[in-house]
């Protein structure tokens, strides 16, 4: 999980890059923070999708097999 301080720093660097530009060190920091943000986002999205159960109007489980397999695999590990 990304801390509020890291999110604040991402926003600061983004604003600075659009106005006056970043130093080499700041650009490296921005790349690192963005990478961490994307990893956190993807992990959260993956967890959300794995916990979704799709039902048709008649109440039948129509969750895609790929999601069911991912859920089963995750819980077996």
C-alpha positions as CSV (number, residue, x, y, z in Angstrom):
1,X,0.0,0.0,0.0
2,X,1.2,3.4,-0.9
3,X,1.4,5.9,2.0
4,X,-0.2,9.3,1.7
5,X,3.3,10.9,1.8
6,X,4.3,8.9,-1.3
7,X,1.1,9.9,-3.2
8,X,1.7,13.5,-2.2
9,X,5.3,13.2,-3.5
10,X,4.1,11.7,-6.8
11,X,1.8,14.7,-7.3
12,X,4.5,17.2,-6.4
13,X,6.9,15.7,-8.9
14,X,4.3,15.6,-11.6
15,X,3.4,19.2,-11.1
16,X,7.1,20.2,-11.1
17,X,7.8,18.2,-14.2
18,X,5.0,20.1,-16.0
19,X,6.2,23.5,-14.9
20,X,10.0,23.8,-14.5
21,X,11.2,20.2,-15.1
22,X,12.9,17.6,-13.0
23,X,16.5,17.0,-12.1
24,X,17.9,13.5,-13.0
25,X,17.5,12.4,-9.4
26,X,13.9,13.6,-9.2
27,X,13.1,11.9,-12.5
28,X,14.5,8.6,-11.1
29,X,12.5,9.1,-7.9
30,X,9.4,9.8,-10.0
31,X,9.9,6.6,-12.1
32,X,10.4,4.6,-8.9
33,X,7.3,6.0,-7.2
34,X,5.2,5.5,-10.3
35,X,6.3,1.9,-10.6
36,X,5.4,1.3,-6.9
37,X,2.0,2.9,-7.5
38,X,1.2,0.7,-10.5
39,X,2.3,-2.4,-8.7
40,X,0.0,-1.5,-5.8
41,X,-2.9,-0.6,-8.1
42,X,-2.6,-3.8,-10.1
43,X,-2.4,-6.0,-7.0
44,X,-5.5,-4.3,-5.6
45,X,-7.4,-4.7,-8.9
46,X,-6.4,-8.3,-9.2
47,X,-7.7,-9.0,-5.7
48,X,-11.0,-7.2,-6.4
49,X,-11.5,-9.2,-9.6
50,X,-10.7,-12.5,-7.9
51,X,-13.4,-11.9,-5.3
52,X,-16.1,-11.0,-7.8
53,X,-19.0,-13.5,-8.4
54,X,-21.0,-12.8,-11.6
55,X,-24.7,-13.9,-11.6
56,X,-27.1,-13.8,-14.5
57,X,-30.6,-12.5,-14.1
58,X,-31.8,-15.9,-13.0
59,X,-29.2,-16.2,-10.2
60,X,-26.9,-18.6,-11.9
61,X,-23.2,-18.3,-11.4
62,X,-21.6,-17.2,-14.7
63,X,-18.3,-16.1,-13.4
64,X,-15.6,-16.6,-16.1
65,X,-13.6,-19.8,-15.7
66,X,-10.4,-17.8,-15.7
67,X,-11.5,-15.9,-12.6
68,X,-12.6,-19.0,-10.9
69,X,-9.2,-20.7,-11.6
70,X,-7.3,-17.7,-10.3
71,X,-9.4,-17.7,-7.2
72,X,-8.8,-21.4,-6.6
73,X,-5.1,-21.1,-7.3
74,X,-4.7,-18.2,-4.9
75,X,-6.5,-20.0,-2.1
76,X,-4.6,-23.3,-2.6
77,X,-1.2,-21.5,-2.2
